[in-house]
Amino acid sequence: MAKATARRRAVPKATPKKASDDERPITTEEQEAEIAALRKKNEIAKRSQEQGLDMLVIVAIVVSSHLAYANFVDGATPIQYLVPGSQAFLLLYSLTPGWLPPLREASEKRHSNYVAIQLLLFTIGFFAIQGNAPELADFMRLALPELAAGAVEIQRRGQKDNQVRLDKLEELKYDLKGA
């Protein structure tokens, strides 16, 4: 058995920072400007993410609708066209809420429920196609709506977390007058 030897590294000693005349607390105006810049950057990132995910959702709607139509025309069992049709319908709730104003409230408040329903529909559809020796493409066509809805849910939760962090940062502002 070989003996393991530990090597020691030289750790540089920490040197205390010297206070310089240039270092000063930032003013309230500078704090507000930095927070405003962060909010603007966050809004730009949010719009970019929403546009990309909206394209993914639209593609998933088209694929699911086509699959439902093709299965219906081919005379498949009802479950084989109802599942993709239901998936396509539920994906409307995954679009950015501004696209369909009547669905705005339901989309914002209950989107995680729609993601769970998408997962249930995927599971039902997956077991429905098992007897037909499904190929990977069949599996992916059923999974695409769930993946799109899940990606939208992750993005929305991330945006909520970012907003909470920005609000907390704004609460941390301090007033220099009392310092």
TINUDREN-100548 format. One record per atom (N, C-alpha, C): x negated, y negated, z negated; residue in one letter; residue number from 0; atom name. Coordinates in steps of 0.2 Angstrom, whole numbers. Layout:
// TINUDREN-100548
[pt [X Y Z] A NUM CA]
...
This chain:
// TINUDREN-100548
[pt [-4 6 0] M 0 N]
[pt [0 0 0] M 0 CA]
[pt [-4 -6 0] M 0 C]
[pt [-3 -11 4] A 1 N]
[pt [-7 -17 5] A 1 CA]
[pt [-5 -22 0] A 1 C]
[pt [-9 -25 -3] K 2 N]
[pt [-8 -30 -8] K 2 CA]
[pt [-7 -37 -5] K 2 C]
[pt [-1 -40 -7] A 3 N]
[pt [1 -46 -4] A 3 CA]
[pt [-3 -52 -8] A 3 C]
[pt [-6 -56 -5] T 4 N]
[pt [-9 -61 -8] T 4 CA]
[pt [-6 -68 -6] T 4 C]
[pt [-5 -72 -11] A 5 N]
[pt [-2 -78 -10] A 5 CA]
[pt [-7 -84 -9] A 5 C]
[pt [-5 -87 -4] R 6 N]
[pt [-10 -93 -2] R 6 CA]
[pt [-7 -99 -5] R 6 C]
[pt [-12 -103 -7] R 7 N]
[pt [-9 -110 -10] R 7 CA]
[pt [-11 -115 -5] R 7 C]
[pt [-6 -119 -5] R 8 N]
[pt [-7 -125 0] R 8 CA]
[pt [-8 -131 -5] R 8 C]
[pt [-12 -136 -2] A 9 N]
[pt [-13 -142 -5] A 9 CA]
[pt [-7 -146 -5] A 9 C]
[pt [-4 -149 -10] V 10 N]
[pt [2 -153 -10] V 10 CA]
[pt [-1 -160 -11] V 10 C]
[pt [1 -164 -6] P 11 N]
[pt [-1 -171 -7] P 11 CA]
[pt [3 -174 -13] P 11 C]
[pt [-1 -179 -16] K 12 N]
[pt [2 -182 -22] K 12 CA]
[pt [6 -188 -20] K 12 C]
[pt [12 -188 -23] A 13 N]
[pt [16 -194 -21] A 13 CA]
[pt [14 -200 -24] A 13 C]
[pt [13 -205 -20] T 14 N]
[pt [11 -212 -22] T 14 CA]
[pt [17 -216 -23] T 14 C]
[pt [18 -219 -29] P 15 N]
[pt [24 -224 -30] P 15 CA]
[pt [24 -229 -25] P 15 C]
[pt [30 -231 -22] K 16 N]
[pt [30 -237 -18] K 16 CA]
[pt [29 -243 -21] K 16 C]
[pt [26 -247 -18] K 17 N]
[pt [25 -254 -21] K 17 CA]
[pt [30 -258 -18] K 17 C]
[pt [33 -262 -23] A 18 N]
[pt [38 -267 -21] A 18 CA]
[pt [35 -273 -17] A 18 C]
[pt [38 -274 -12] S 19 N]
[pt [35 -279 -8] S 19 CA]
[pt [40 -285 -8] S 19 C]
[pt [38 -290 -5] D 20 N]
[pt [43 -296 -5] D 20 CA]
[pt [48 -296 0] D 20 C]
[pt [47 -291 5] D 21 N]
[pt [52 -290 11] D 21 CA]
[pt [58 -286 9] D 21 C]
[pt [57 -282 3] E 22 N]
[pt [62 -278 1] E 22 CA]
[pt [67 -281 -3] E 22 C]
[pt [73 -282 -1] R 23 N]
[pt [78 -285 -5] R 23 CA]
[pt [85 -282 -4] R 23 C]
[pt [89 -282 -9] P 24 N]
[pt [96 -279 -8] P 24 CA]
[pt [99 -283 -2] P 24 C]
[pt [103 -279 2] I 25 N]
[pt [107 -282 8] I 25 CA]
[pt [113 -286 5] I 25 C]
[pt [114 -291 9] T 26 N]
[pt [120 -295 7] T 26 CA]
[pt [127 -291 9] T 26 C]
[pt [132 -294 6] T 27 N]
[pt [139 -291 7] T 27 CA]
[pt [140 -292 15] T 27 C]
[pt [138 -297 18] E 28 N]
[pt [139 -298 25] E 28 CA]
[pt [136 -292 29] E 28 C]
[pt [129 -291 27] E 29 N]
[pt [126 -286 30] E 29 CA]
[pt [129 -279 29] E 29 C]
[pt [131 -278 23] Q 30 N]
[pt [134 -271 22] Q 30 CA]
[pt [141 -270 26] Q 30 C]
[pt [145 -276 26] E 31 N]
[pt [151 -275 31] E 31 CA]
[pt [149 -274 38] E 31 C]
[pt [144 -278 40] A 32 N]
[pt [142 -277 47] A 32 CA]
[pt [139 -269 48] A 32 C]
[pt [136 -266 44] E 33 N]
[pt [134 -260 45] E 33 CA]
[pt [139 -255 44] E 33 C]
[pt [144 -256 40] I 34 N]
[pt [150 -252 40] I 34 CA]
[pt [154 -252 46] I 34 C]
[pt [155 -259 49] A 35 N]
[pt [159 -260 55] A 35 CA]
[pt [155 -256 61] A 35 C]
[pt [149 -256 61] A 36 N]
[pt [145 -253 66] A 36 CA]
[pt [146 -245 66] A 36 C]
[pt [146 -243 59] L 37 N]
[pt [147 -235 59] L 37 CA]
[pt [154 -234 61] L 37 C]
[pt [159 -238 59] R 38 N]
[pt [166 -237 61] R 38 CA]
[pt [167 -237 69] R 38 C]
[pt [163 -241 72] K 39 N]
[pt [164 -242 79] K 39 CA]
[pt [161 -235 82] K 39 C]
[pt [155 -233 80] K 40 N]
[pt [151 -228 82] K 40 CA]
[pt [156 -221 81] K 40 C]
[pt [159 -221 76] N 41 N]
[pt [164 -215 74] N 41 CA]
[pt [169 -215 79] N 41 C]
[pt [172 -221 80] E 42 N]
[pt [178 -222 85] E 42 CA]
[pt [176 -219 92] E 42 C]
[pt [170 -222 94] I 43 N]
[pt [168 -220 101] I 43 CA]
[pt [167 -212 101] I 43 C]
[pt [164 -209 96] A 44 N]
[pt [163 -202 96] A 44 CA]
[pt [169 -198 96] A 44 C]
[pt [174 -201 92] K 45 N]
[pt [181 -198 92] K 45 CA]
[pt [184 -198 99] K 45 C]
[pt [184 -203 102] R 46 N]
[pt [187 -204 109] R 46 CA]
[pt [184 -199 114] R 46 C]
[pt [177 -198 113] S 47 N]
[pt [174 -194 118] S 47 CA]
[pt [176 -187 116] S 47 C]
[pt [176 -185 110] Q 48 N]
[pt [178 -178 108] Q 48 CA]
[pt [185 -177 110] Q 48 C]
[pt [189 -181 109] E 49 N]
[pt [196 -180 111] E 49 CA]
[pt [197 -179 118] E 49 C]
[pt [194 -183 122] Q 50 N]
[pt [194 -182 130] Q 50 CA]
[pt [192 -175 132] Q 50 C]
[pt [186 -173 129] G 51 N]
[pt [184 -167 131] G 51 CA]
[pt [188 -161 129] G 51 C]
[pt [191 -162 123] L 52 N]
[pt [195 -156 120] L 52 CA]
[pt [202 -157 124] L 52 C]
[pt [204 -163 126] D 53 N]
[pt [211 -163 130] D 53 CA]
[pt [210 -159 137] D 53 C]
[pt [204 -160 140] M 54 N]
[pt [203 -156 146] M 54 CA]
[pt [203 -149 145] M 54 C]
[pt [200 -147 139] L 55 N]
[pt [200 -140 138] L 55 CA]
[pt [207 -137 137] L 55 C]
[pt [211 -141 133] V 56 N]
[pt [218 -139 132] V 56 CA]
[pt [222 -139 138] V 56 C]
[pt [221 -144 143] I 57 N]
[pt [225 -144 149] I 57 CA]
[pt [223 -138 153] I 57 C]
[pt [216 -136 153] V 58 N]
[pt [214 -130 157] V 58 CA]
[pt [218 -124 154] V 58 C]
[pt [218 -123 147] A 59 N]
[pt [221 -118 144] A 59 CA]
[pt [228 -117 145] A 59 C]
[pt [232 -123 146] I 60 N]
[pt [239 -123 147] I 60 CA]
[pt [240 -121 154] I 60 C]
[pt [236 -123 159] V 61 N]
[pt [237 -120 166] V 61 CA]
[pt [235 -113 166] V 61 C]
[pt [230 -111 163] V 62 N]
[pt [228 -103 163] V 62 CA]
[pt [234 -99 160] V 62 C]
[pt [236 -101 154] S 63 N]
[pt [242 -98 151] S 63 CA]
[pt [248 -98 155] S 63 C]
[pt [250 -104 158] S 64 N]
[pt [256 -104 162] S 64 CA]
[pt [256 -100 168] S 64 C]
[pt [250 -100 171] H 65 N]
[pt [249 -95 177] H 65 CA]
[pt [249 -88 175] H 65 C]
[pt [246 -86 170] L 66 N]
[pt [247 -79 167] L 66 CA]
[pt [254 -77 166] L 66 C]
[pt [258 -81 163] A 67 N]
[pt [265 -80 161] A 67 CA]
[pt [269 -79 168] A 67 C]
[pt [268 -84 172] Y 68 N]
[pt [271 -83 179] Y 68 CA]
[pt [269 -77 183] Y 68 C]
[pt [263 -76 183] A 69 N]
[pt [261 -70 187] A 69 CA]
[pt [263 -63 184] A 69 C]
[pt [263 -63 177] N 70 N]
[pt [266 -57 174] N 70 CA]
[pt [274 -56 175] N 70 C]
[pt [277 -62 175] F 71 N]
[pt [284 -62 176] F 71 CA]
[pt [286 -60 183] F 71 C]
[pt [282 -62 188] V 72 N]
[pt [283 -60 195] V 72 CA]
[pt [282 -53 196] V 72 C]
[pt [276 -51 193] D 73 N]
[pt [274 -44 194] D 73 CA]
[pt [279 -39 190] D 73 C]
[pt [284 -41 187] G 74 N]
[pt [289 -37 183] G 74 CA]
[pt [286 -34 177] G 74 C]
[pt [281 -37 174] A 75 N]
[pt [278 -34 167] A 75 CA]
[pt [283 -34 162] A 75 C]
[pt [282 -31 156] T 76 N]
[pt [286 -31 151] T 76 CA]
[pt [287 -38 148] T 76 C]
[pt [293 -40 145] P 77 N]
[pt [294 -47 143] P 77 CA]
[pt [288 -49 138] P 77 C]
[pt [286 -45 134] I 78 N]
[pt [280 -48 129] I 78 CA]
[pt [274 -50 133] I 78 C]
[pt [273 -47 139] Q 79 N]
[pt [267 -49 143] Q 79 CA]
[pt [268 -56 147] Q 79 C]
[pt [274 -59 147] Y 80 N]
[pt [274 -65 150] Y 80 CA]
[pt [277 -70 145] Y 80 C]
[pt [280 -68 139] L 81 N]
[pt [282 -72 134] L 81 CA]
[pt [277 -75 130] L 81 C]
[pt [272 -70 128] V 82 N]
[pt [266 -72 124] V 82 CA]
[pt [262 -78 127] V 82 C]
[pt [260 -77 134] P 83 N]
[pt [256 -83 137] P 83 CA]
[pt [260 -89 138] P 83 C]
[pt [267 -88 139] G 84 N]
[pt [271 -94 140] G 84 CA]
[pt [272 -98 133] G 84 C]
[pt [273 -94 128] S 85 N]
[pt [273 -97 121] S 85 CA]
[pt [266 -101 119] S 85 C]
[pt [261 -97 121] Q 86 N]
[pt [254 -100 120] Q 86 CA]
[pt [254 -107 124] Q 86 C]
[pt [256 -107 130] A 87 N]
[pt [255 -113 134] A 87 CA]
[pt [260 -119 131] A 87 C]
[pt [266 -117 129] F 88 N]
[pt [270 -122 126] F 88 CA]
[pt [267 -125 119] F 88 C]
[pt [264 -120 115] L 89 N]
[pt [262 -123 109] L 89 CA]
[pt [255 -127 110] L 89 C]
[pt [252 -126 115] L 90 N]
[pt [246 -130 117] L 90 CA]
[pt [248 -137 118] L 90 C]
[pt [254 -139 119] L 91 N]
[pt [256 -146 120] L 91 CA]
[pt [254 -150 113] L 91 C]
[pt [255 -146 108] Y 92 N]
[pt [254 -149 101] Y 92 CA]
[pt [246 -151 100] Y 92 C]
[pt [242 -148 104] S 93 N]
[pt [235 -148 103] S 93 CA]
[pt [232 -154 107] S 93 C]
[pt [236 -157 111] L 94 N]
[pt [234 -163 115] L 94 CA]
[pt [233 -169 110] L 94 C]
[pt [229 -174 112] T 95 N]
[pt [228 -180 108] T 95 CA]
[pt [235 -183 107] T 95 C]
[pt [237 -184 101] P 96 N]
[pt [244 -187 99] P 96 CA]
[pt [247 -192 104] P 96 C]
[pt [243 -196 107] G 97 N]
[pt [245 -202 111] G 97 CA]
[pt [248 -199 118] G 97 C]
[pt [246 -193 120] W 98 N]
[pt [249 -191 126] W 98 CA]
[pt [256 -190 126] W 98 C]
[pt [259 -187 121] L 99 N]
[pt [266 -185 120] L 99 CA]
[pt [269 -189 114] L 99 C]
[pt [271 -195 114] P 100 N]
[pt [273 -198 108] P 100 CA]
[pt [278 -195 104] P 100 C]
[pt [283 -191 107] P 101 N]
[pt [288 -188 103] P 101 CA]
[pt [285 -182 99] P 101 C]
[pt [280 -180 101] L 102 N]
[pt [276 -174 97] L 102 CA]
[pt [271 -177 92] L 102 C]
[pt [270 -183 92] R 103 N]
[pt [265 -186 88] R 103 CA]
[pt [265 -184 80] R 103 C]
[pt [270 -185 77] E 104 N]
[pt [271 -183 70] E 104 CA]
[pt [270 -175 69] E 104 C]
[pt [273 -171 73] A 105 N]
[pt [272 -164 72] A 105 CA]
[pt [265 -162 73] A 105 C]
[pt [262 -165 78] S 106 N]
[pt [255 -163 80] S 106 CA]
[pt [250 -165 75] S 106 C]
[pt [251 -171 72] E 107 N]
[pt [246 -173 67] E 107 CA]
[pt [247 -169 60] E 107 C]
[pt [253 -168 58] K 108 N]
[pt [254 -165 52] K 108 CA]
[pt [254 -158 51] K 108 C]
[pt [256 -154 57] R 109 N]
[pt [257 -147 56] R 109 CA]
[pt [253 -143 61] R 109 C]
[pt [247 -146 64] H 110 N]
[pt [243 -143 69] H 110 CA]
[pt [240 -137 66] H 110 C]
[pt [238 -136 60] S 111 N]
[pt [235 -130 57] S 111 CA]
[pt [240 -124 58] S 111 C]
[pt [247 -126 57] N 112 N]
[pt [252 -121 57] N 112 CA]
[pt [252 -118 65] N 112 C]
[pt [251 -123 69] Y 113 N]
[pt [252 -121 76] Y 113 CA]
[pt [246 -116 78] Y 113 C]
[pt [240 -118 75] V 114 N]
[pt [234 -114 76] V 114 CA]
[pt [235 -107 74] V 114 C]
[pt [238 -106 68] A 115 N]
[pt [240 -100 65] A 115 CA]
[pt [245 -96 69] A 115 C]
[pt [250 -99 72] I 116 N]
[pt [254 -96 77] I 116 CA]
[pt [251 -94 83] I 116 C]
[pt [246 -98 85] Q 117 N]
[pt [242 -96 91] Q 117 CA]
[pt [238 -89 90] Q 117 C]
[pt [236 -89 84] L 118 N]
[pt [232 -83 82] L 118 CA]
[pt [236 -77 82] L 118 C]
[pt [242 -78 79] L 119 N]
[pt [247 -72 79] L 119 CA]
[pt [249 -70 86] L 119 C]
[pt [251 -75 91] L 120 N]
[pt [252 -74 98] L 120 CA]
[pt [247 -70 101] L 120 C]
[pt [241 -72 100] F 121 N]
[pt [235 -69 103] F 121 CA]
[pt [235 -61 101] F 121 C]
[pt [236 -60 94] T 122 N]
[pt [235 -53 92] T 122 CA]
[pt [241 -49 95] T 122 C]
[pt [247 -52 95] I 123 N]
[pt [253 -48 98] I 123 CA]
[pt [251 -47 106] I 123 C]
[pt [249 -52 109] G 124 N]
[pt [247 -51 116] G 124 CA]
[pt [241 -46 117] G 124 C]
[pt [236 -46 113] F 125 N]
[pt [231 -41 113] F 125 CA]
[pt [233 -34 113] F 125 C]
[pt [237 -33 108] F 126 N]
[pt [240 -26 107] F 126 CA]
[pt [245 -24 113] F 126 C]
[pt [248 -29 115] A 127 N]
[pt [253 -28 121] A 127 CA]
[pt [249 -25 127] A 127 C]
[pt [243 -28 128] I 128 N]
[pt [239 -26 134] I 128 CA]
[pt [234 -20 133] I 128 C]
[pt [234 -17 127] Q 129 N]
[pt [229 -12 126] Q 129 CA]
[pt [231 -6 130] Q 129 C]
[pt [237 -4 132] G 130 N]
[pt [239 2 135] G 130 CA]
[pt [237 1 143] G 130 C]
[pt [235 -5 145] N 131 N]
[pt [234 -6 152] N 131 CA]
[pt [226 -6 154] N 131 C]
[pt [222 -4 149] A 132 N]
[pt [215 -4 150] A 132 CA]
[pt [213 -11 152] A 132 C]
[pt [213 -16 147] P 133 N]
[pt [212 -23 149] P 133 CA]
[pt [204 -24 150] P 133 C]
[pt [203 -28 154] E 134 N]
[pt [196 -31 156] E 134 CA]
[pt [195 -37 151] E 134 C]
[pt [188 -39 151] L 135 N]
[pt [186 -44 147] L 135 CA]
[pt [190 -51 150] L 135 C]
[pt [191 -51 156] A 136 N]
[pt [195 -57 159] A 136 CA]
[pt [202 -58 156] A 136 C]
[pt [205 -52 155] D 137 N]
[pt [212 -52 152] D 137 CA]
[pt [212 -54 145] D 137 C]
[pt [207 -52 141] F 138 N]
[pt [206 -53 134] F 138 CA]
[pt [204 -61 134] F 138 C]
[pt [200 -64 138] M 139 N]
[pt [198 -71 138] M 139 CA]
[pt [204 -75 139] M 139 C]
[pt [208 -73 144] R 140 N]
[pt [214 -77 146] R 140 CA]
[pt [219 -77 140] R 140 C]
[pt [220 -72 136] L 141 N]
[pt [224 -72 130] L 141 CA]
[pt [220 -76 124] L 141 C]
[pt [214 -76 124] A 142 N]
[pt [210 -79 119] A 142 CA]
[pt [209 -87 120] A 142 C]
[pt [209 -89 126] L 143 N]
[pt [208 -96 127] L 143 CA]
[pt [213 -101 124] L 143 C]
[pt [219 -100 124] P 144 N]
[pt [223 -105 120] P 144 CA]
[pt [222 -105 112] P 144 C]
[pt [220 -100 109] E 145 N]
[pt [218 -100 102] E 145 CA]
[pt [212 -103 101] E 145 C]
[pt [207 -102 106] L 146 N]
[pt [200 -105 105] L 146 CA]
[pt [201 -113 106] L 146 C]
[pt [205 -115 111] A 147 N]
[pt [206 -122 112] A 147 CA]
[pt [210 -125 106] A 147 C]
[pt [215 -122 103] A 148 N]
[pt [218 -125 97] A 148 CA]
[pt [214 -125 91] A 148 C]
[pt [210 -120 90] G 149 N]
[pt [205 -120 85] G 149 CA]
[pt [200 -125 85] G 149 C]
[pt [197 -126 91] A 150 N]
[pt [192 -132 92] A 150 CA]
[pt [196 -139 91] A 150 C]
[pt [202 -140 93] V 151 N]
[pt [205 -146 91] V 151 CA]
[pt [206 -147 84] V 151 C]
[pt [208 -141 80] E 152 N]
[pt [209 -142 73] E 152 CA]
[pt [202 -144 70] E 152 C]
[pt [197 -140 72] I 153 N]
[pt [190 -142 69] I 153 CA]
[pt [188 -149 70] I 153 C]
[pt [190 -152 76] Q 154 N]
[pt [188 -159 78] Q 154 CA]
[pt [192 -164 73] Q 154 C]
[pt [199 -162 73] R 155 N]
[pt [203 -166 69] R 155 CA]
[pt [201 -167 61] R 155 C]
[pt [199 -161 59] R 156 N]
[pt [197 -161 52] R 156 CA]
[pt [191 -164 51] R 156 C]
[pt [186 -164 56] G 157 N]
[pt [180 -167 55] G 157 CA]
[pt [181 -175 55] G 157 C]
[pt [186 -177 60] Q 158 N]
[pt [187 -184 60] Q 158 CA]
[pt [190 -187 53] Q 158 C]
[pt [194 -183 50] K 159 N]
[pt [197 -185 44] K 159 CA]
[pt [192 -185 39] K 159 C]
[pt [187 -180 39] D 160 N]
[pt [181 -181 34] D 160 CA]
[pt [177 -187 35] D 160 C]
[pt [176 -188 41] N 161 N]
[pt [172 -194 43] N 161 CA]
[pt [175 -201 40] N 161 C]
[pt [182 -201 41] Q 162 N]
[pt [186 -207 39] Q 162 CA]
[pt [185 -207 31] Q 162 C]
[pt [186 -202 28] V 163 N]
[pt [185 -202 20] V 163 CA]
[pt [179 -204 18] V 163 C]
[pt [173 -202 22] R 164 N]
[pt [166 -204 20] R 164 CA]
[pt [165 -212 21] R 164 C]
[pt [168 -214 27] L 165 N]
[pt [168 -221 28] L 165 CA]
[pt [171 -225 23] L 165 C]
[pt [177 -223 21] D 166 N]
[pt [181 -226 16] D 166 CA]
[pt [177 -226 9] D 166 C]
[pt [174 -221 7] K 167 N]
[pt [170 -221 1] K 167 CA]
[pt [164 -225 2] K 167 C]
[pt [161 -226 7] L 168 N]
[pt [155 -230 8] L 168 CA]
[pt [158 -237 7] L 168 C]
[pt [163 -239 10] E 169 N]
[pt [166 -246 9] E 169 CA]
[pt [167 -247 2] E 169 C]
[pt [169 -242 -2] E 170 N]
[pt [171 -243 -9] E 170 CA]
[pt [164 -245 -13] E 170 C]
[pt [159 -242 -10] L 171 N]
[pt [152 -243 -14] L 171 CA]
[pt [149 -250 -13] L 171 C]
[pt [152 -254 -9] K 172 N]
[pt [149 -260 -7] K 172 CA]
[pt [148 -264 -14] K 172 C]
[pt [143 -268 -15] Y 173 N]
[pt [142 -271 -21] Y 173 CA]
[pt [141 -279 -19] Y 173 C]
[pt [143 -282 -24] D 174 N]
[pt [142 -290 -24] D 174 CA]
[pt [136 -292 -27] D 174 C]
[pt [132 -296 -23] L 175 N]
[pt [126 -298 -25] L 175 CA]
[pt [126 -304 -30] L 175 C]
[pt [132 -307 -30] K 176 N]
[pt [132 -313 -35] K 176 CA]
[pt [131 -310 -42] K 176 C]
[pt [133 -304 -44] G 177 N]
[pt [133 -302 -51] G 177 CA]
[pt [126 -299 -52] G 177 C]
[pt [122 -298 -47] A 178 N]
[pt [116 -294 -48] A 178 CA]
[pt [110 -299 -51] A 178 C]
